[in-house]
Amino acid sequence: MRNFVAIPVLFVTTVLVIAGGVASCKQGEGDRCQVNSDCDTNLICNQATQTCATTSGGGIDATVIDAPIDTNEDAPMIDAMIDAPLG
């Protein structure tokens, strides 16, 4: 009688251990992801493609050009046009 109880318990325990191991695996480059923690070390989750990808290390992919600010103080102030009269 004890064998009939031990076998299902052993089976359920084995299934839970295997499922836990599979769920904790990190995704490799090109694999599907939803958040950065789904991906392996040194990979990020690309939200556009929802795949793990490498990064060049920068947090922003645009460059900012240092250019002088055009401050033409002699130019007339441009304001909104006068509203039409009520009536």
C-alpha positions in Angstrom: 0.0 0.0 0.0 2.9 2.4 0.8 4.3 1.9 -2.8 1.1 3.2 -4.3 1.4 6.5 -2.4 5.2 6.9 -2.9 5.1 6.5 -6.7 2.7 9.4 -7.4 4.5 11.6 -4.9 7.9 10.8 -6.5 6.4 11.5 -10.0 4.9 14.9 -8.9 8.2 15.9 -7.3 10.2 15.0 -10.3 7.9 17.0 -12.6 8.0 20.1 -10.4 11.8 19.9 -10.2 12.1 19.7 -14.0 9.6 22.5 -14.6 11.4 24.7 -12.1 14.7 24.1 -13.9 13.3 24.9 -17.3 11.6 28.1 -16.0 14.8 29.4 -14.5 16.8 29.1 -17.7 18.0 32.4 -19.2 17.5 33.1 -22.9 20.4 33.4 -25.3 20.9 35.9 -28.1 18.0 35.9 -30.5 15.7 34.1 -28.1 12.3 35.5 -27.2 12.0 37.7 -24.0 9.7 40.2 -22.3 12.0 41.9 -19.8 15.8 42.2 -19.4 15.9 39.6 -16.6 14.7 37.0 -19.1 18.0 37.3 -21.0 21.4 35.8 -20.2 24.2 38.0 -18.7 25.4 40.8 -21.0 22.2 40.6 -23.1 19.2 43.0 -23.0 15.6 42.5 -24.2 15.1 44.4 -27.4 11.5 45.6 -26.9 10.9 46.2 -30.6 11.7 42.6 -31.6 11.1 41.0 -28.1 14.4 39.1 -28.5 17.6 39.0 -26.5 20.3 41.1 -28.1 23.8 42.4 -27.3 24.3 46.0 -26.4 27.2 48.4 -27.2 27.0 49.6 -23.6 25.4 53.0 -24.3 22.0 53.8 -22.7 21.0 56.0 -25.6 21.5 55.4 -29.3 21.4 59.0 -30.5 24.3 61.4 -30.6 24.0 65.0 -29.4 26.0 67.5 -31.5 27.4 70.5 -29.6 26.2 73.5 -31.6 26.0 77.2 -30.7 22.6 78.4 -29.7 21.2 81.0 -32.1 20.2 83.9 -30.0 19.3 86.7 -32.4 18.3 89.4 -29.9 17.7 92.0 -32.7 14.9 90.0 -34.4 11.4 91.2 -33.6 9.3 89.1 -31.2 6.8 86.9 -33.0 3.5 86.6 -31.3 0.2 85.1 -32.1 -2.1 87.0 -34.3 -4.9 89.1 -32.7 -8.2 87.2 -32.4 -11.1 88.2 -34.5 -13.5 90.6 -32.7 -16.5 89.2 -30.9 -19.7 90.3 -32.2 
